[in-house]
Amino acid sequence: MPPKAARKGTPMAAIVIIGLVIFLAGAAVGAILLVSWGIQREERNFSLTRRAPGQVSLGTRRVTGLYVRRRTDAPAPLAAREDMLV
């Protein structure tokens, strides 16, 4: 009798694995579409050198690793030499 009981649980495990694979594939496709949409918005608005125009673009920048340095992030070029001025 034990072999029949062991065989009974196998289809359920296969269904769970197939469901997990479908879920992960959907998540990957969704992430790719979201990044693609964000890149299109950045290209259309020519906004790669400015602040992100929206949350989608900001999320896309985080996923792709793009960091835009703003003027407030950079030290003033003459700040270190101000004490040298006569």
N, C-alpha and C positions, 0 to 999 in steps of 0.2 A: 503493500500500500504506500509506503513513503515515496517511491519513484513517481507515482501518479500525483501526489501532493506537490512535489518539487516541480513537476512539469506544469502545474496549474499556475504558478506564480510567474513563470517566464514571459508570457504575453503581456502581463501588466508592466513588467520592467521594460520591455521593448517599447510599449506605448509611452511610458514616462521618458525614456531616452529620446524617442522621436519627437515628443513634445518639447523637450529641452533644446534639441537641435534646431527645431523650427523657431522657437523663441529667440535663441541666440542669433540665428540668421536674420530674423526680423530686426533685432536690435542693431546689428551691424549695418544693414541696409538703411535703417532710419538714421543712424549716425552719419553715414556717407551722404545721404540726401540733405541732412541739416548742414553739414559742412559745405556741400556744393552750393546750397542756397545762400549761405553766408558769404561765400567767395564771390558769387554773382552780384550780391548787393554791394560789396566792397568795390568791385570792378566798375559797376554802374555809377556809383557815387564818387569815384576817385578819392576814397577816404582812407587809404592805407597809411597816409602820413599824418592823419589827425586822429582824434578820439573816435572810438567805434560809434557808428550812428544808432545802434540799437543792441538789444540783448542777443539777438541771433548772431550779429557780427562779433560781439564781444565773446560769445561762446565759441565761435569759429576760431577766433584768434587764440583763445586758450587751448583749444584742441590741437591746432597746428603749431603752437609754440611761438606765435608772432607777438613780439612786444614792441610797441611804438613808444619811443622815448619822447616825452613832451618837454617843452622848454622849461617847465618848472622842475623837471627831474634833473636837468643838467645844471651844474654850477655855472655861475656867471663867469665868462672868460677873463674878465679883468679883476675879479674879486681878490685873487691872490696877489695882484700887483698894485692894489689901491694904496697901500702904505708906501709905495715907492714914488708916488707922484709928488712933485715939488710944488 
